[in-house]
């Protein structure tokens, strides 16, 4: 979870998650990934 200071800007939250994924050596999604703005994030994990 991002620090509360990062929760006021959606871009900062996305960047924080991206940083965690990069540090975990996860591959980038690329430009062709699907977008679902109504996706439920309950249970999402970054391992």
PDBQT receptor file of N, H, CA, C and O in Angstrom, charges set to zero:
ATOM      1  N   UNK A   1       0.850  -1.181   0.000  1.00  0.00    +0.000 N 
ATOM      2  CA  UNK A   1       0.000   0.000   0.000  1.00  0.00    +0.000 C 
ATOM      3  C   UNK A   1       0.890   1.237   0.000  1.00  0.00    +0.000 C 
ATOM      4  O   UNK A   1       1.876   1.304   0.734  1.00  0.00    +0.000 OA
ATOM      5  N   UNK A   2       0.532   2.217  -0.831  1.00  0.00    +0.000 N 
ATOM      6  H   UNK A   2      -0.269   2.163  -1.427  1.00  0.00    +0.000 HD
ATOM      7  CA  UNK A   2       1.314   3.451  -0.811  1.00  0.00    +0.000 C 
ATOM      8  C   UNK A   2       1.123   4.221   0.492  1.00  0.00    +0.000 C 
ATOM      9  O   UNK A   2       0.092   4.111   1.157  1.00  0.00    +0.000 OA
ATOM     10  N   UNK A   3       2.128   4.993   0.833  1.00  0.00    +0.000 N 
ATOM     11  H   UNK A   3       2.965   5.082   0.293  1.00  0.00    +0.000 HD
ATOM     12  CA  UNK A   3       2.020   5.860   2.006  1.00  0.00    +0.000 C 
ATOM     13  C   UNK A   3       0.866   6.827   1.801  1.00  0.00    +0.000 C 
ATOM     14  O   UNK A   3       0.563   7.176   0.661  1.00  0.00    +0.000 OA
ATOM     15  N   UNK A   4       0.205   7.275   2.879  1.00  0.00    +0.000 N 
ATOM     16  H   UNK A   4       0.451   6.991   3.805  1.00  0.00    +0.000 HD
ATOM     17  CA  UNK A   4      -0.911   8.221   2.751  1.00  0.00    +0.000 C 
ATOM     18  C   UNK A   4      -0.552   9.472   1.952  1.00  0.00    +0.000 C 
ATOM     19  O   UNK A   4      -1.413  10.024   1.267  1.00  0.00    +0.000 OA
ATOM     20  N   UNK A   5       0.683   9.925   2.022  1.00  0.00    +0.000 N 
ATOM     21  H   UNK A   5       1.382   9.476   2.578  1.00  0.00    +0.000 HD
ATOM     22  CA  UNK A   5       1.085  11.114   1.271  1.00  0.00    +0.000 C 
ATOM     23  C   UNK A   5       0.968  10.904  -0.234  1.00  0.00    +0.000 C 
ATOM     24  O   UNK A   5       0.810  11.868  -0.982  1.00  0.00    +0.000 OA
ATOM     25  N   UNK A   6       1.045   9.649  -0.687  1.00  0.00    +0.000 N 
ATOM     26  H   UNK A   6       1.174   8.865  -0.079  1.00  0.00    +0.000 HD
ATOM     27  CA  UNK A   6       0.928   9.351  -2.110  1.00  0.00    +0.000 C 
ATOM     28  C   UNK A   6      -0.514   9.133  -2.545  1.00  0.00    +0.000 C 
ATOM     29  O   UNK A   6      -0.781   9.021  -3.741  1.00  0.00    +0.000 OA
ATOM     30  N   UNK A   7      -1.441   9.069  -1.609  1.00  0.00    +0.000 N 
ATOM     31  H   UNK A   7      -1.224   9.160  -0.637  1.00  0.00    +0.000 HD
ATOM     32  CA  UNK A   7      -2.826   8.734  -1.924  1.00  0.00    +0.000 C 
ATOM     33  C   UNK A   7      -3.660   9.932  -2.372  1.00  0.00    +0.000 C 
ATOM     34  O   UNK A   7      -4.837   9.766  -2.690  1.00  0.00    +0.000 OA
ATOM     35  N   UNK A   8      -3.094  11.111  -2.405  1.00  0.00    +0.000 N 
ATOM     36  H   UNK A   8      -2.138  11.246  -2.147  1.00  0.00    +0.000 HD
ATOM     37  CA  UNK A   8      -3.864  12.277  -2.823  1.00  0.00    +0.000 C 
ATOM     38  C   UNK A   8      -3.806  12.479  -4.331  1.00  0.00    +0.000 C 
ATOM     39  O   UNK A   8      -4.564  13.285  -4.871  1.00  0.00    +0.000 OA
ATOM     40  N   UNK A   9      -2.941  11.776  -5.008  1.00  0.00    +0.000 N 
ATOM     41  H   UNK A   9      -2.325  11.122  -4.569  1.00  0.00    +0.000 HD
ATOM     42  CA  UNK A   9      -2.771  11.925  -6.452  1.00  0.00    +0.000 C 
ATOM     43  C   UNK A   9      -2.764  10.542  -7.076  1.00  0.00    +0.000 C 
ATOM     44  O   UNK A   9      -1.885   9.732  -6.782  1.00  0.00    +0.000 OA
ATOM     45  N   UNK A  10      -3.746  10.262  -7.945  1.00  0.00    +0.000 N 
ATOM     46  H   UNK A  10      -4.460  10.920  -8.184  1.00  0.00    +0.000 HD
ATOM     47  CA  UNK A  10      -3.839   8.947  -8.564  1.00  0.00    +0.000 C 
ATOM     48  C   UNK A  10      -2.570   8.608  -9.341  1.00  0.00    +0.000 C 
ATOM     49  O   UNK A  10      -2.147   7.452  -9.351  1.00  0.00    +0.000 OA
ATOM     50  N   UNK A  11      -1.962   9.589  -9.987  1.00  0.00    +0.000 N 
ATOM     51  H   UNK A  11      -2.306  10.528  -9.979  1.00  0.00    +0.000 HD
ATOM     52  CA  UNK A  11      -0.726   9.347 -10.719  1.00  0.00    +0.000 C 
ATOM     53  C   UNK A  11       0.393   8.888  -9.804  1.00  0.00    +0.000 C 
ATOM     54  O   UNK A  11       1.187   8.026 -10.181  1.00  0.00    +0.000 OA
ATOM     55  N   UNK A  12       0.465   9.453  -8.605  1.00  0.00    +0.000 N 
ATOM     56  H   UNK A  12      -0.181  10.153  -8.299  1.00  0.00    +0.000 HD
ATOM     57  CA  UNK A  12       1.491   9.057  -7.638  1.00  0.00    +0.000 C 
ATOM     58  C   UNK A  12       1.264   7.622  -7.176  1.00  0.00    +0.000 C 
ATOM     59  O   UNK A  12       2.220   6.870  -6.984  1.00  0.00    +0.000 OA
ATOM     60  N   UNK A  13       0.001   7.242  -6.997  1.00  0.00    +0.000 N 
ATOM     61  H   UNK A  13      -0.775   7.852  -7.153  1.00  0.00    +0.000 HD
ATOM     62  CA  UNK A  13      -0.287   5.861  -6.586  1.00  0.00    +0.000 C 
ATOM     63  C   UNK A  13       0.113   4.884  -7.688  1.00  0.00    +0.000 C 
ATOM     64  O   UNK A  13       0.702   3.840  -7.410  1.00  0.00    +0.000 OA
ATOM     65  N   UNK A  14      -0.205   5.218  -8.927  1.00  0.00    +0.000 N 
ATOM     66  H   UNK A  14      -0.684   6.066  -9.153  1.00  0.00    +0.000 HD
ATOM     67  CA  UNK A  14       0.156   4.346 -10.046  1.00  0.00    +0.000 C 
ATOM     68  C   UNK A  14       1.672   4.236 -10.159  1.00  0.00    +0.000 C 
ATOM     69  O   UNK A  14       2.201   3.149 -10.393  1.00  0.00    +0.000 OA
ATOM     70  N   UNK A  15       2.371   5.355  -9.995  1.00  0.00    +0.000 N 
ATOM     71  H   UNK A  15       1.941   6.238  -9.805  1.00  0.00    +0.000 HD
ATOM     72  CA  UNK A  15       3.827   5.340 -10.046  1.00  0.00    +0.000 C 
ATOM     73  C   UNK A  15       4.411   4.498  -8.919  1.00  0.00    +0.000 C 
ATOM     74  O   UNK A  15       5.391   3.782  -9.126  1.00  0.00    +0.000 OA
ATOM     75  N   UNK A  16       3.819   4.577  -7.724  1.00  0.00    +0.000 N 
ATOM     76  H   UNK A  16       3.024   5.158  -7.556  1.00  0.00    +0.000 HD
ATOM     77  CA  UNK A  16       4.314   3.789  -6.590  1.00  0.00    +0.000 C 
ATOM     78  C   UNK A  16       4.156   2.296  -6.857  1.00  0.00    +0.000 C 
ATOM     79  O   UNK A  16       5.060   1.514  -6.560  1.00  0.00    +0.000 OA
ATOM     80  N   UNK A  17       3.016   1.897  -7.414  1.00  0.00    +0.000 N 
ATOM     81  H   UNK A  17       2.283   2.532  -7.655  1.00  0.00    +0.000 HD
ATOM     82  CA  UNK A  17       2.809   0.477  -7.738  1.00  0.00    +0.000 C 
ATOM     83  C   UNK A  17       3.773   0.058  -8.842  1.00  0.00    +0.000 C 
ATOM     84  O   UNK A  17       4.345  -1.030  -8.788  1.00  0.00    +0.000 OA
ATOM     85  N   UNK A  18       3.954   0.917  -9.841  1.00  0.00    +0.000 N 
ATOM     86  H   UNK A  18       3.489   1.801  -9.884  1.00  0.00    +0.000 HD
ATOM     87  CA  UNK A  18       4.910   0.608 -10.905  1.00  0.00    +0.000 C 
ATOM     88  C   UNK A  18       6.312   0.421 -10.365  1.00  0.00    +0.000 C 
ATOM     89  O   UNK A  18       7.031  -0.478 -10.803  1.00  0.00    +0.000 OA
ATOM     90  N   UNK A  19       6.709   1.256  -9.421  1.00  0.00    +0.000 N 
ATOM     91  H   UNK A  19       6.125   1.985  -9.065  1.00  0.00    +0.000 HD
ATOM     92  CA  UNK A  19       8.025   1.121  -8.798  1.00  0.00    +0.000 C 
ATOM     93  C   UNK A  19       8.162  -0.221  -8.089  1.00  0.00    +0.000 C 
ATOM     94  O   UNK A  19       9.189  -0.890  -8.206  1.00  0.00    +0.000 OA
ATOM     95  N   UNK A  20       7.120  -0.615  -7.350  1.00  0.00    +0.000 N 
ATOM     96  H   UNK A  20       6.286  -0.072  -7.255  1.00  0.00    +0.000 HD
ATOM     97  CA  UNK A  20       7.163  -1.909  -6.655  1.00  0.00    +0.000 C 
ATOM     98  C   UNK A  20       7.272  -3.063  -7.651  1.00  0.00    +0.000 C 
ATOM     99  O   UNK A  20       8.018  -4.015  -7.421  1.00  0.00    +0.000 OA
ATOM    100  N   UNK A  21       6.535  -2.980  -8.747  1.00  0.00    +0.000 N 
ATOM    101  H   UNK A  21       5.929  -2.207  -8.934  1.00  0.00    +0.000 HD
ATOM    102  CA  UNK A  21       6.595  -4.042  -9.755  1.00  0.00    +0.000 C 
ATOM    103  C   UNK A  21       7.968  -4.112 -10.403  1.00  0.00    +0.000 C 
ATOM    104  O   UNK A  21       8.495  -5.204 -10.615  1.00  0.00    +0.000 OA
ATOM    105  N   UNK A  22       8.553  -2.965 -10.721  1.00  0.00    +0.000 N 
ATOM    106  H   UNK A  22       8.125  -2.078 -10.549  1.00  0.00    +0.000 HD
ATOM    107  CA  UNK A  22       9.897  -2.964 -11.308  1.00  0.00    +0.000 C 
ATOM    108  C   UNK A  22      10.923  -3.546 -10.347  1.00  0.00    +0.000 C 
ATOM    109  O   UNK A  22      11.801  -4.308 -10.753  1.00  0.00    +0.000 OA
ATOM    110  N   UNK A  23      10.812  -3.185  -9.077  1.00  0.00    +0.000 N 
ATOM    111  H   UNK A  23      10.099  -2.565  -8.747  1.00  0.00    +0.000 HD
ATOM    112  CA  UNK A  23      11.751  -3.709  -8.074  1.00  0.00    +0.000 C 
ATOM    113  C   UNK A  23      11.601  -5.213  -7.894  1.00  0.00    +0.000 C 
ATOM    114  O   UNK A  23      12.548  -5.892  -7.496  1.00  0.00    +0.000 OA
ATOM    115  N   UNK A  24      10.401  -5.740  -8.191  1.00  0.00    +0.000 N 
ATOM    116  H   UNK A  24       9.632  -5.188  -8.514  1.00  0.00    +0.000 HD
ATOM    117  CA  UNK A  24      10.152  -7.180  -8.086  1.00  0.00    +0.000 C 
ATOM    118  C   UNK A  24      10.461  -7.892  -9.400  1.00  0.00    +0.000 C 
ATOM    119  O   UNK A  24      10.111  -9.060  -9.568  1.00  0.00    +0.000 OA
ATOM    120  N   UNK A  25      11.121  -7.192 -10.340  1.00  0.00    +0.000 N 
ATOM    121  H   UNK A  25      11.406  -6.244 -10.203  1.00  0.00    +0.000 HD
ATOM    122  CA  UNK A  25      11.490  -7.743 -11.645  1.00  0.00    +0.000 C 
ATOM    123  C   UNK A  25      10.295  -8.264 -12.435  1.00  0.00    +0.000 C 
ATOM    124  O   UNK A  25      10.408  -9.249 -13.163  1.00  0.00    +0.000 OA
ATOM    125  N   UNK A  26       9.160  -7.605 -12.289  1.00  0.00    +0.000 N 
ATOM    126  H   UNK A  26       9.068  -6.804 -11.698  1.00  0.00    +0.000 HD
ATOM    127  CA  UNK A  26       7.977  -7.960 -13.070  1.00  0.00    +0.000 C 
ATOM    128  C   UNK A  26       8.075  -7.295 -14.441  1.00  0.00    +0.000 C 
ATOM    129  O   UNK A  26       8.535  -6.158 -14.539  1.00  0.00    +0.000 OA
ATOM    130  N   UNK A  27       7.651  -7.981 -15.498  1.00  0.00    +0.000 N 
ATOM    131  H   UNK A  27       7.277  -8.905 -15.419  1.00  0.00    +0.000 HD
ATOM    132  CA  UNK A  27       7.744  -7.380 -16.831  1.00  0.00    +0.000 C 
ATOM    133  C   UNK A  27       6.721  -6.254 -17.003  1.00  0.00    +0.000 C 
ATOM    134  O   UNK A  27       5.666  -6.247 -16.368  1.00  0.00    +0.000 OA
ATOM    135  N   UNK A  28       7.057  -5.317 -17.867  1.00  0.00    +0.000 N 
ATOM    136  H   UNK A  28       7.913  -5.322 -18.383  1.00  0.00    +0.000 HD
ATOM    137  CA  UNK A  28       6.128  -4.227 -18.176  1.00  0.00    +0.000 C 
ATOM    138  C   UNK A  28       4.942  -4.765 -18.957  1.00  0.00    +0.000 C 
ATOM    139  O   UNK A  28       5.067  -5.762 -19.668  1.00  0.00    +0.000 OA
ATOM    140  N   UNK A  29       3.792  -4.116 -18.831  1.00  0.00    +0.000 N 
ATOM    141  H   UNK A  29       3.691  -3.306 -18.253  1.00  0.00    +0.000 HD
ATOM    142  CA  UNK A  29       2.590  -4.551 -19.537  1.00  0.00    +0.000 C 
ATOM    143  C   UNK A  29       2.656  -4.258 -21.025  1.00  0.00    +0.000 C 
ATOM    144  O   UNK A  29       2.020  -4.960 -21.811  1.00  0.00    +0.000 OA
ATOM    145  N   UNK A  30       3.381  -3.276 -21.423  1.00  0.00    +0.000 N 
ATOM    146  H   UNK A  30       3.897  -2.706 -20.784  1.00  0.00    +0.000 HD
ATOM    147  CA  UNK A  30       3.404  -2.886 -22.824  1.00  0.00    +0.000 C 
ATOM    148  C   UNK A  30       2.219  -1.988 -23.145  1.00  0.00    +0.000 C 
ATOM    149  O   UNK A  30       1.443  -1.637 -22.257  1.00  0.00    +0.000 OA
ATOM    150  N   UNK A  31       2.080  -1.619 -24.406  1.00  0.00    +0.000 N 
ATOM    151  H   UNK A  31       2.711  -1.904 -25.128  1.00  0.00    +0.000 HD
ATOM    152  CA  UNK A  31       1.035  -0.684 -24.789  1.00  0.00    +0.000 C 
ATOM    153  C   UNK A  31      -0.253  -1.364 -25.229  1.00  0.00    +0.000 C 
ATOM    154  O   UNK A  31      -1.257  -0.681 -25.431  1.00  0.00    +0.000 OA
ATOM    155  N   UNK A  32      -0.262  -2.686 -25.384  1.00  0.00    +0.000 N 
ATOM    156  H   UNK A  32       0.553  -3.241 -25.219  1.00  0.00    +0.000 HD
ATOM    157  CA  UNK A  32      -1.438  -3.372 -25.900  1.00  0.00    +0.000 C 
ATOM    158  C   UNK A  32      -2.303  -4.028 -24.836  1.00  0.00    +0.000 C 
ATOM    159  O   UNK A  32      -3.157  -4.848 -25.174  1.00  0.00    +0.000 OA
ATOM    160  N   UNK A  33      -2.115  -3.698 -23.566  1.00  0.00    +0.000 N 
ATOM    161  H   UNK A  33      -1.422  -3.032 -23.292  1.00  0.00    +0.000 HD
ATOM    162  CA  UNK A  33      -2.904  -4.342 -22.519  1.00  0.00    +0.000 C 
ATOM    163  C   UNK A  33      -4.321  -3.783 -22.483  1.00  0.00    +0.000 C 
ATOM    164  O   UNK A  33      -4.556  -2.634 -22.859  1.00  0.00    +0.000 OA
ATOM    165  N   UNK A  34      -5.255  -4.600 -22.030  1.00  0.00    +0.000 N 
ATOM    166  H   UNK A  34      -5.064  -5.533 -21.725  1.00  0.00    +0.000 HD
ATOM    167  CA  UNK A  34      -6.649  -4.187 -21.948  1.00  0.00    +0.000 C 
ATOM    168  C   UNK A  34      -6.881  -3.304 -20.718  1.00  0.00    +0.000 C 
ATOM    169  O   UNK A  34      -6.186  -3.434 -19.710  1.00  0.00    +0.000 OA
ATOM    170  N   UNK A  35      -7.852  -2.418 -20.813  1.00  0.00    +0.000 N 
ATOM    171  H   UNK A  35      -8.416  -2.313 -21.631  1.00  0.00    +0.000 HD
ATOM    172  CA  UNK A  35      -8.182  -1.511 -19.714  1.00  0.00    +0.000 C 
ATOM    173  C   UNK A  35      -9.616  -1.774 -19.283  1.00  0.00    +0.000 C 
ATOM    174  O   UNK A  35     -10.515  -1.859 -20.120  1.00  0.00    +0.000 OA
ATOM    175  N   UNK A  36      -9.831  -1.903 -17.980  1.00  0.00    +0.000 N 
ATOM    176  H   UNK A  36      -9.101  -1.834 -17.300  1.00  0.00    +0.000 HD
ATOM    177  CA  UNK A  36     -11.175  -2.079 -17.434  1.00  0.00    +0.000 C 
ATOM    178  C   UNK A  36     -11.312  -1.149 -16.239  1.00  0.00    +0.000 C 
ATOM    179  O   UNK A  36     -10.881  -1.499 -15.140  1.00  0.00    +0.000 OA
ATOM    180  N   UNK A  37     -11.905   0.031 -16.426  1.00  0.00    +0.000 N 
ATOM    181  H   UNK A  37     -12.256   0.314 -17.319  1.00  0.00    +0.000 HD
ATOM    182  CA  UNK A  37     -11.989   1.004 -15.332  1.00  0.00    +0.000 C 
ATOM    183  C   UNK A  37     -12.892   0.563 -14.193  1.00  0.00    +0.000 C 
ATOM    184  O   UNK A  37     -12.899   1.209 -13.145  1.00  0.00    +0.000 OA
ATOM    185  N   UNK A  38     -13.655  -0.511 -14.356  1.00  0.00    +0.000 N 
ATOM    186  H   UNK A  38     -13.649  -1.036 -15.207  1.00  0.00    +0.000 HD
ATOM    187  CA  UNK A  38     -14.540  -0.965 -13.284  1.00  0.00    +0.000 C 
ATOM    188  C   UNK A  38     -13.990  -2.198 -12.571  1.00  0.00    +0.000 C 
ATOM    189  O   UNK A  38     -14.702  -2.828 -11.789  1.00  0.00    +0.000 OA
ATOM    190  N   UNK A  39     -12.734  -2.547 -12.831  1.00  0.00    +0.000 N 
ATOM    191  H   UNK A  39     -12.155  -2.035 -13.466  1.00  0.00    +0.000 HD
ATOM    192  CA  UNK A  39     -12.149  -3.729 -12.203  1.00  0.00    +0.000 C 
ATOM    193  C   UNK A  39     -12.119  -3.558 -10.672  1.00  0.00    +0.000 C 
ATOM    194  O   UNK A  39     -11.848  -2.470 -10.165  1.00  0.00    +0.000 OA
ATOM    195  N   UNK A  40     -12.397  -4.633  -9.963  1.00  0.00    +0.000 N 
ATOM    196  H   UNK A  40     -12.618  -5.517 -10.375  1.00  0.00    +0.000 HD
ATOM    197  CA  UNK A  40     -12.364  -4.633  -8.501  1.00  0.00    +0.000 C 
ATOM    198  C   UNK A  40     -10.965  -5.065  -8.071  1.00  0.00    +0.000 C 
ATOM    199  O   UNK A  40     -10.477  -6.111  -8.497  1.00  0.00    +0.000 OA
ATOM    200  N   UNK A  41     -10.323  -4.264  -7.230  1.00  0.00    +0.000 N 
ATOM    201  H   UNK A  41     -10.719  -3.414  -6.883  1.00  0.00    +0.000 HD
ATOM    202  CA  UNK A  41      -8.959  -4.552  -6.818  1.00  0.00    +0.000 C 
ATOM    203  C   UNK A  41      -8.853  -5.328  -5.515  1.00  0.00    +0.000 C 
ATOM    204  O   UNK A  41      -7.749  -5.532  -5.010  1.00  0.00    +0.000 OA
ATOM    205  N   UNK A  42      -9.970  -5.762  -4.965  1.00  0.00    +0.000 N 
ATOM    206  H   UNK A  42     -10.867  -5.597  -5.374  1.00  0.00    +0.000 HD
ATOM    207  CA  UNK A  42      -9.929  -6.541  -3.720  1.00  0.00    +0.000 C 
ATOM    208  C   UNK A  42      -9.111  -7.799  -3.958  1.00  0.00    +0.000 C 
ATOM    209  O   UNK A  42      -9.337  -8.519  -4.931  1.00  0.00    +0.000 OA
ATOM    210  N   UNK A  43      -8.189  -8.054  -3.095  1.00  0.00    +0.000 N 
ATOM    211  H   UNK A  43      -8.006  -7.469  -2.305  1.00  0.00    +0.000 HD
ATOM    212  CA  UNK A  43      -7.375  -9.255  -3.182  1.00  0.00    +0.000 C 
ATOM    213  C   UNK A  43      -6.166  -9.103  -4.092  1.00  0.00    +0.000 C 
ATOM    214  O   UNK A  43      -5.435 -10.075  -4.284  1.00  0.00    +0.000 OA
ATOM    215  N   UNK A  44      -5.923  -7.923  -4.663  1.00  0.00    +0.000 N 
ATOM    216  H   UNK A  44      -6.517  -7.133  -4.507  1.00  0.00    +0.000 HD
ATOM    217  CA  UNK A  44      -4.763  -7.717  -5.507  1.00  0.00    +0.000 C 
ATOM    218  C   UNK A  44      -3.511  -7.840  -4.656  1.00  0.00    +0.000 C 
ATOM    219  O   UNK A  44      -3.465  -7.344  -3.530  1.00  0.00    +0.000 OA
ATOM    220  N   UNK A  45      -2.494  -8.502  -5.197  1.00  0.00    +0.000 N 
ATOM    221  H   UNK A  45      -2.531  -8.904  -6.112  1.00  0.00    +0.000 HD
ATOM    222  CA  UNK A  45      -1.251  -8.708  -4.462  1.00  0.00    +0.000 C 
ATOM    223  C   UNK A  45      -0.061  -8.349  -5.318  1.00  0.00    +0.000 C 
ATOM    224  O   UNK A  45      -0.072  -8.555  -6.532  1.00  0.00    +0.000 OA
ATOM    225  N   UNK A  46       0.942  -7.823  -4.702  1.00  0.00    +0.000 N 
ATOM    226  H   UNK A  46       0.950  -7.655  -3.716  1.00  0.00    +0.000 HD
ATOM    227  CA  UNK A  46       2.241  -7.640  -5.335  1.00  0.00    +0.000 C 
ATOM    228  C   UNK A  46       3.199  -8.496  -4.535  1.00  0.00    +0.000 C 
ATOM    229  O   UNK A  46       3.517  -8.201  -3.382  1.00  0.00    +0.000 OA
ATOM    230  N   UNK A  47       3.646  -9.547  -5.164  1.00  0.00    +0.000 N 
ATOM    231  H   UNK A  47       3.388  -9.787  -6.100  1.00  0.00    +0.000 HD
ATOM    232  CA  UNK A  47       4.517 -10.497  -4.446  1.00  0.00    +0.000 C 
ATOM    233  C   UNK A  47       5.961 -10.275  -4.795  1.00  0.00    +0.000 C 
ATOM    234  O   UNK A  47       6.835 -10.979  -4.289  1.00  0.00    +0.000 OA
TER     235      UNK A  47
